[in-house]
């Protein structure tokens, strides 16, 4: 077996498998509420696109994606000075493939990545085979200097909208500073944005991609590489995402995609295109926001009741997660995960978001999957697990 396999963790498999345990309250995954999925619309659209153009839906397609879908995404994200064309867009098999392809294109073995810390587990897993070294960017903390951290890095990686795992929103000034740092360092800035529509308390901030396009020019040829996905604004099972970047980067990623899956499925691309044309994501968004906001508030109330003496946390203004840090530095959240499973609930420990696995003091808690009563019960069980390991 390859050496990199020795450095993997089993937490993702553990909490996905935990979803099959009867009566377990799963607070670990980043899972949306299935009741919000527009099932009838998607079923109708699937039938229509297959009958209307079976060649596009069912045959092999272009490596870069269906031209009409690439055009639709370019139009969807063009605004202000940001002018996008088809050559700026690559369709991927979910957002995760974008991360994987970037690893293949940008990371030399042992290369340096300047990554927002704590870092998304999926990105760490995608890049693990390349054996990168990480410079953690602890945005918002005193002493964090992105310009210095990006210097000599093969790229920088951030999730500015409600970071996974912390739920932190990177403010506008920080976004401008990140862009300036990347340009000064002459490195790529990867903006991963799965939660960009999930603002609960205020209007959305400009994407870093938007800021990079302020100077105008067509086609876009800047240093920001933007990753998007349908998983959080429509349904996760379509496994469809996209990369928006300079044309040279898109061509390089398409070359890497050739050896990965040759093309993303035509049927899911045709469904996504029709969903965009009909405004389906925009139609369901108000209900998604209302439900997620209520569930966030329910989770926070339950945490205040049952965990207030053990953890500290911030209120996330959007996204899917609350990040809680133990007041007692001796509380090991890897141990807490096992205890929580014994008590019928599941959370994600902070060690999996640390490339070195040393941070064992925090937990990520999801609030979008469970109804308020189940959230309360899950937190009550978690509090009992905390008491059991103290």
N, C-alpha and C positions, 0 to 999 in steps of 0.2 A: 504494500500500500504506500501511497505517496506520503512524504513526511508531514505535509501540512495537516493531514487528517488528525494527527496527534494533538493539534492545538484547538480542535473544535470543542463546542460545548453542547450539552444535550438539553438545554432549557427550552429552546423553541419546540423541539419534538415533545418535550414533557408537557408544556402547556397546551399544545394542539391536541395531544392524546388525552389530556385531562378533560377536554370538552366532551368526551364520550363517557365520563364517569357519571352515573346517575346522581341527581340532586346536587352535584358540585356547582358552586357559584363561581364561574370563571371570570375573574377580574384581570386576567393576565394579557390576553391578546388584544390586538388593535382591530376589533371586529365591529362592523356596523350592525344596526338593527334590521333583521331580514324583513320585518313587517313593512318597512318603508320601500322595499324594492318594487319598481313598477312592473310587476310580473306580466299582467295582461298586455301592456304596451309592448314589452320586449318579445312576448310570444307572437303577437301580431306582426311586429317588425321582422322577426326572424323568418316567418313564412313569406312575407312580402318580398324581402330582398333575395331569397333563394329563387322564388318564381320569376322575379323581374330580371335577374342577371345571374344565372347559375354559374357562369364562367368566372365572374369576379368573386362570387361567394364560396365556391367549392373547389376551384382549381388552385394550383400554385400561383402565387402572385409576385410582384416586384419585391426585391429584397428591402427596399426603402419603405414600402407600404403602398396602399392604394393611392394613386395620385389625387383622387377627389378628396380623400380623407386628409391627406397631407395639406392640401389647399385649404380645407375647412379649418384645420388647427392653426395654420398660418393666419387666416383671417380672424380667428377667435382671439388670438393673442397679440395681434397688431394693435397698437394704440399710441397716441402721442407721436413721439419721434421714432418709435420702434416699428420698423417696416419689415415684415417677414414674408418670405416667398416659399414655394414648395421645397427648394433646395436647403432651407433651414430646418426641415422637419424630418425625423426618422420615426417610424412607428415601431414600437417594441412589444414584445410579449410580456406585458405588465411592466410596472416601473422597475421591478427588480432586475429585469434584463438590461435596462439602461445602466444600472450600477455595475453589473457584470461586464458589459461591453466597455465601459469606461476603464475598468480595471485592466482589461486586455490591451486597450489602446494607450493608456497613460502610465501604467505602473511598471517600471523595471523592477526585477526582483530585488527586494531590500530597499526600494525607493521610499521617499518621504512624502507623507500626506499630512497637511495641516487640517485637522478635523475639529469641528465644533464638539465640545465635550460636556457631558457624556455623549457618546455617538450612537447612532442608530445601529441596532444589532444586525439588521439585514445587510447594511453596507459593510460592516466588519466581516460578516460571513462571505459576502461576495468577493471581497478582496483578499481574503485569507490565503488562498493558494499562491498569491504573488509575494507573500512574506513582507509586506510593507512595514515601515516604521512610522509611528504617529507622533505629531506635535499637537498636543491638545490645545484648542482655542476655547478658553473658558470665558465666553462672551459675557460682558456686563460686570466682570470681576476686576477689581483694581489690579493694574499691572499687566492685563492682557493686551498685547500689542500685535494685532493681526499682520501688520506690515513686516515685522521681524519674523513672525512665525511662518509666513508664506515664503520668505526669501529662500530660494533653493528647493522648495517643495515641488513635486511633480504636479500637484494640484491642491486646491483647498476645497473642503466639503462642508456645507451648512444646510440646515433645515430651518429657515428663518421664520416660517409660519407654524408656531406651536410645535416646537421641536419634539421629535421622538427620541428620547423618552421624557424630557422634562416638561413639555408643554409650554416652553418659554417662547414669547413673541419677541423677535429681534426688532428694535424700534428703527425708525426711518434714518436717524443719524448713524446708527450702527451699520445699517445697510449701505449707506453711502461710503462709510469708512471701509467696509469690507471690499467694495468695488474698487475704491481708490488703492487699497493695499494690493489687490490682485493685479491691477494695472501697473503699479509701481514695481512689483516683483516680477512682472512678465509671466505670470502663471495663470492657469485656468481656475475659475471659480465655479464649482458645481453647486447649483441651487436645486435642492430636492424639495418638491412642493406638493406632497400628497394631501395636505390639509388646508390648502389655500382658499377653499370656499367656506371653511368652517369657522367663521368669525361670529361670535355670539353677542358681543357687547359693544362693538363699534364697527364702522365701515372698514373694509380691507385696506391694508397698506399697499403701496406700489411694490411689485416684485423687484428683486435686484435686476432681473432681466429688463424690466421697464426702464430702470435707471440707466442701464448700460446702453439703451437705445435712444437716450435723450438727445444725442448729437445728430440723430437722423442718419441717412444713408440707406441704400437698398442694393443688394440684400444685407441684412444684419451680418456683421462680421466681427462681433465683440468677443470678449474673453469669458462671458458667462455661459455656462452650459446648463440649461434648464430641463429638469425632469418632471413630467406630469403623469397622471394616471386616472383612469375611470373608477378605480376601486372604491374611493371614498365619496365621489359625487354621483355615482350611478349604482353599479354593483361590482363586487370584487371578482366574481366568477368568470367574467369575460376575459380577464387577464390581458388587458390592453393598456398600454402606456405610450409615451412619446418623449423624444428628446428634441429640444429646440437649441440650435447652436449655429456657429459659423459654418458655411458650406464645406470647408476643408475638414472640419471635425465630423460633420455628418457623413462625408465620404469615408473617413477612417472607421467610424463606427459601423457603417454598412459593410465594410470589408470584414470586420470582426464578426458581424451578425451572420455572414455567409456560412461560417463554420459552426455557428451555434444552432440555428433552426431554419436557415435559408430564407424563411419569410414568416411573418405573423399570420395566423389563420385568417383566410379571406372572409369567412362568415362573421367572425367577431368584428372585423374591420367594417364590413358592410352594415352590421347592426349599429356600431358606434356612429358611423356617418349619418345614418337615418335618424338616430337619437339626437345628434347635434342639430340636424336640419329641422326636426320637430320641436327643438327646445326642451327636450325631456329632462336633462339635468337641472335646468333653470326652473322647470315646473315643480319638481319635487323638493327643491332646495328649501323653501320656507318651512315645510313640515319637518325636514331633517334638522334644521336649525332649532326649531321650537322644541322638538323632542330631546335633542342632545343637550340643549341649555337646561331643560328641566331635570334631566338625569345628572348633569354635572352638579347642579345645586343640591339634588338629593344625596349624591355621594358625599359632598362636602359637609352636609348636615350630619350624616351618619358618622363621618370621620371626627367631627367636632364632639359628638356624643361619646364615641367609643375609643378613639385613638389620640385625643387631645393631649394626654399626659405623656405619650410615648413618641410622637412624631411632630415635626413641623412641615408646613407646606405652603405654597402660594396658590392663589386662585387663578387657574388658566382662563384666558379670555377667549379661548376657542380650542379646536383640536379634539382629542379623544382621551387625554391622559391627565392625571394628577401625579406629581412627583413628590414623594414624602420621604423625609430624612429623619432617621432615628435621633432622638435627643441623647441617648446613651451610645457613645461611640463603640461600646463593646457589643452592641446588638448586631449579630451577624445575619444579614438578610438571606444569605444562601440557606442557612439553617431554618430561617423563618419560612422559606418556601416549602420545605419538607413538612414542617409543622402545620402550615396552613392546609396542605393537601390532606393531612391526617384529620383536620377539623372541617373539611368539606368546602374549602375555597382555594383560590390560586391567584398569586400575584407574580410579577416579574422582578427578580432581584437586580440590583444595580451592577453586580459584577459582570453581567453579560454585555453591558454598554461601555465597559472599560477594556481597551485592547489588552491590558495586562491582567485583567481579572481581579484587581486589588480592591476596588471600591465595593465594600460589602455593608454599606450603612443605609442605603436608600432602597425604595421600591417604586415601581411604576404601577399605577392602578388605572384600569380602563373604566369609563363610565357610560359608553355608548351602547353596549350590548344588552345590559340587564335593566329591567323595570325598577322603579324606585324601591319597591318592597324587597326585591332580590338584592339590590345594592346594599340596603340596610342590613339584610341578613348576612351577606358576604362580609361586610365590615365587622359585624358582631362576631362572626366566626374567626375573623382575622385577629381581633382583639384577644380572643381566648387563646389563639396560637401564640401571640406575643407573650401572654402571661405564662404559657407553658414552657417557654425557653428562657425566661428571665432568671 
